[in-house]
Every structure is written in C-alpha cells, then in structure tokens.
Amino acid sequence: MTNTFNTTDDAFTFIGSFINFERSKKQTIRDYRLDRMRELLQHFGNPEKSFNIIHLAGSKGKGSTAMFLASALNSAGEKTGLYSSPHISDYRERISLGGLFFEDDVYINTALEIANGIKSFILDDETGSNEPTTFELLTLMAFMIFKKTECSWAVIETGIGGRLDATNVITPEAAVITHIEMEHSDILGDTIEKIAFEKAGIIKKGIPVFSGKQIAVSAEVIRNKAQLMTAPLTILNEKITNSEIIVTSDRTKVSFKIENNLDHFNLVTIGSVQAENALLAWVVLLELLQPDKLLKKLLIKGINSAKLPGRFEIITKDNIPFVFDGAHTPVSINRLLETWNSIFKENGILIFGSVADKNPSKMAKLLSPHFENIIISTPGTFKESYPEDVYEIFCKYSNNVKLLKNPLKAYNQAIELSQGNTPILVTGSFYMVSEIRKLVTI
C-alpha cells in the first residue's frame, strides 16, 4: 500500500498513528529505551550527525530556554532548527526554524520518506518491537528536516526525563538543564533526587553542562553527574551577578552583569521566570560562541524577539486581556501568580483545566484567593482528565466556582463575567490553553 499525504495534518496523523506514550494512561521508565532509536536513526542515514546540537532537559523552562537559544542563533545568521513539545495549536510548532514553520512540502515529504522507509525497518528480538513510538518518529522527522534544510545548529528539547528519552542518542555541543521539580513521578521516580538523576542523564563525557536555578538536592545530583562525566559545569546563579528584572504588561527588562560586563535584555516575553530562562540561554551562547561585540548585538536581538505560545502570553480580544500559561505544577503556578499580580492588580477570572496525572489540589489552594470567578473545564481529549473532581477540589477553596466541561461554554461564560474588561487567565495545562486559545484567535 502506497502512502499519500496531501497536507501537514495528513503527515502528522500518520506519525501519531504509532504507539503514543503522550496519550497513554500507564507507562513506566522501562517503556523508554534507546536501542530502537539508535537503530531507527541508522536506518535513515543518521541525520542527527549533520548539525551542531544543544540538548535541553528539565521540568520547567526548557521550552522557553530552547526558543531563546534558537532565536538568538538564527538572528546571528546560523540556520537553527528547534525541536520542542508540546504544541499548542499546530504540530508544526514541534519542528520549526526557531519558531517559524518550514514549507509544508518539507513536513509532507519527510513524513512520506519515513512511511516508505519504515516498511523495511526490522529489529532483533533483543532490541524490542519493530514498531517505533510516535515520539521516536517525531524525533527522527525533526533530525531529517534539519538535515535536508541544511541547518547548522539544532536546539533539541527532551520529551520526558532525559536519560532514556528518545532524544538522548545525540552528541551535543552543550547540555542544558533547566529548573527541576516533582513531575511525572509515576515514570521518573517519586523523589526530586530520582527525577534529577533522570534529567542529568543527558550529561555526556566532556561536554559542557549549564544548569538553571535548582534546589539543593537537584543541584547536588547535577554536580555529581558532571564530575563523574568530567563535564565542565556552569551554574546560572554563580555566573550572573547584580541582575535586575522589571516586568510590564508587554515587556520584561533585564539588566545583569557577567564578569563585570553589563548587558541588557528587552524581552517580548513576560515574567521574571522568562528573564531567568533568557539568562540561562545567554550563558550557554557566551560559552559556545565566544562572541565579539557585533555578534553579541545579533544574539541579544534574537533573544529579545523570541516568543513562545502559552507562556504568559497575552492576547487581547474585544478589549478583554486573555492570559495563556501552561503552568501545571504548584511551583510553576506560584511563578505565574507572581507575574499575574504584578500586572493585573484587580481580581480576574480563571479558566482552569488539569489532566489526570497532575496535582490540582495544591494548584487550587494557590490560585483560588486571586480570582473572583473560577471556571473549571475540560483540557481537550488528548489526555485523560476528570473535571468533576477538579471542580470539587476548587470548591473547598472558593465559593464561586462553576463547572462547564465544554470549553466553548467556559469561554463564553468567562466573556460574560468579564463585562468587557476583567482579565481572564487560562492555565492548568497546555491542553487547556490550546482549547481556549483557538477560540480567542479564530
């Protein structure tokens, strides 16, 4: 049977037809193995060896840090591919040229190559199933696209964890580990130490490592792994001194010193956490590129202009500010509230939706005091969720909670309650963000 793809949707539907752990209710770390990924890449000519790579892992901030890196490199004249997840509105967001989509034919033809080439892909019994997973094929697709479009750099974000993630078959120029917190504990482990061990698995022998802000236990795990692998380690807190961050409704201004050199960012992304992500990206770029004055200006221009959907993204519709943020852990909710309260002084309206494997109780306790009206809805159908249970949890902390499982009804109710001016926050999951964002942007 001959495969035919007419659109990018057709291409990604084919890729999504394989085993998809992003949708799976139950999986363990044993489900993630690298033997098959290495064989798969070899079967398709090892496209990952055609460009320089920066590899990122972490619980929070890796998507934004990756975008800062890719945007800066592109601004400096280096054609740079970006592989990240999840997507908000379009699968092409996962494989892009620093946030810009490739031509549709690139996605379609690459998927067709994979569809035809996979027919002869055979593994021995020891390596495992012949059928790759969706994430493995997306990773392969990204590498193939970056090769055929002649990218000189690629910024590659892990999916889950790091040690056994499908992306961890590469030899990068640098490994970057963003903030680590409790997440995916059913897969990665039930302590911060275990999760940090999985994330630190991207550290390679002799390859520079860069770490964002970490709590003590995570920092110790990273430091020990870097020493074991004789990998030079740079800690953001130890490199940046005297930083000052000013957050407004349309900018984040950052002043900072590195070795007595004063620099500035004027980011279009909003929030102190984005400033930290930009600073981490900057430290990586300084080490890898050793830029002169002109190159520094180009890199800073790229960092300033970088933006990513669903990270304290403000879209105004009919004078109503909608804020979209994919925060889905207590720590990220806390950081979100810091930015929210610095911009919107009055209470707003909250649309919240959480998928099944998160911690809605702690998030509800944090969020509830800051919103006059709370609407619980369904974060799409991609992952399992229990909005009725989330509603019951929020009712413990607020007397003004509504359950509207249909996202369109939740959206319309929020607009009615807003009366044309009260800001609306959509959070709890990137999938919840996706559901409401598409209604705002149509």
Number of C-alpha atoms within 10 A of each C-alpha: 4 6 11 13 17 11 14 20 16 15 23 20 15 18 22 15 10 15 15 14 16 16 11 11 10 10 12 13 16 8 10 20 16 17 15 22 23 17 16 22 21 12 15 16 11 16 19 25 14 17 18 18 22 23 27 32 33 27 21 22 24 25 26 25 30 30 29 30 29 32 30 29 27 21 21 20 12 15 20 28 34 29 31 25 17 15 16 21 16 13 17 20 22 20 26 22 24 28 22 13 16 18 10 14 13 17 25 19 18 18 28 18 15 18 18 14 13 17 10 10 14 16 15 9 8 7 13 13 12 16 16 18 22 20 22 25 25 20 25 24 22 24 26 25 24 28 20 12 14 14 20 18 22 31 27 29 27 24 21 24 26 26 23 23 24 26 26 26 16 17 18 23 16 25 25 27 29 25 19 24 22 19 23 16 16 12 18 24 18 13 14 19 21 16 25 29 21 23 29 29 19 30 31 22 15 16 19 21 25 25 26 25 18 19 11 9 14 22 20 14 20 25 20 14 20 24 14 13 14 15 20 15 20 20 19 22 14 9 13 17 16 10 16 13 17 15 18 14 15 14 16 21 21 20 16 17 15 14 8 10 8 12 13 15 20 18 25 20 29 24 29 20 21 21 26 23 25 27 24 29 25 21 19 23 19 13 13 13 11 11 15 9 8 9 17 19 15 18 24 24 18 23 29 22 16 23 21 18 21 23 24 23 23 21 14 15 13 9 12 17 20 23 21 26 24 24 24 22 21 22 15 20 20 15 14 21 16 14 18 22 13 13 15 14 9 12 16 22 21 26 28 29 30 30 24 15 14 19 16 23 16 15 23 22 15 16 20 20 11 17 17 16 20 27 24 26 29 26 28 22 12 11 15 16 19 15 21 14 14 23 23 15 17 25 16 13 16 17 12 13 21 18 19 19 19 14 21 14 14 23 21 12 15 22 20 11 15 17 11 13 15 20 23 26 24 28 28 30 23 26 25 26 28 23 23 22 22 11 12 13 9 5
